[in-house]
Amino acid sequence: MRVFLDANILVSVLNKEYPYYTFTSRILSMSENKENKTTLVTTNICLAIAFYFSEKKQGHVLAKNKIGLLVQHMEIAECGQKEALLTVQNKKILDFEDGLEYYAAIHAKCDCIVTNDLDDFYFSDLQVFGPERFFRKYAQ
């Protein structure tokens, strides 16, 4: 299974934001379990957003170290001109960042998106899960 993680999932893990942290941290640990064959995917944009919020809360050095650990356990999907053009052309998409993430997930052949803001992906043809629902369905 290929799982796209929205920026807010990464932020909740890096900053230990409850109530989401209980499930987001467990989802991130799924990449270490070879039996469940889960590939976690995100974009550089999501990493940049996560770094920004982590740096504000914990400082530059700790944020950079944490991002470095994340990157070792995730695949980084392409998010370039093709994704930007598709986002602009899709009249259903109002939030540009969410559109970029969506098309990056599509092109990375992800099976679903995990986010704390389900309403952000109202236009998605992929299945969209909150962290608790995803964890209970696939990680237990």
Secondary structure as GFF3:
##gff-version 3
##sequence-region A 1 140
A	DSSP	beta_strand	2	5	.	.	.	ID=ss1
A	DSSP	alpha_helix	7	14	.	.	.	ID=ss2
A	DSSP	alpha_helix	21	29	.	.	.	ID=ss3
A	DSSP	three_ten_helix	30	32	.	.	.	ID=ss4
A	DSSP	beta_strand	39	43	.	.	.	ID=ss5
A	DSSP	alpha_helix	44	58	.	.	.	ID=ss6
A	DSSP	alpha_helix	60	72	.	.	.	ID=ss7
A	DSSP	beta_strand	75	77	.	.	.	ID=ss8
A	DSSP	alpha_helix	81	89	.	.	.	ID=ss9
A	DSSP	alpha_helix	96	107	.	.	.	ID=ss10
A	DSSP	beta_strand	112	114	.	.	.	ID=ss11
A	DSSP	three_ten_helix	118	121	.	.	.	ID=ss12
A	DSSP	beta_strand	127	129	.	.	.	ID=ss13
A	DSSP	alpha_helix	131	138	.	.	.	ID=ss14
###
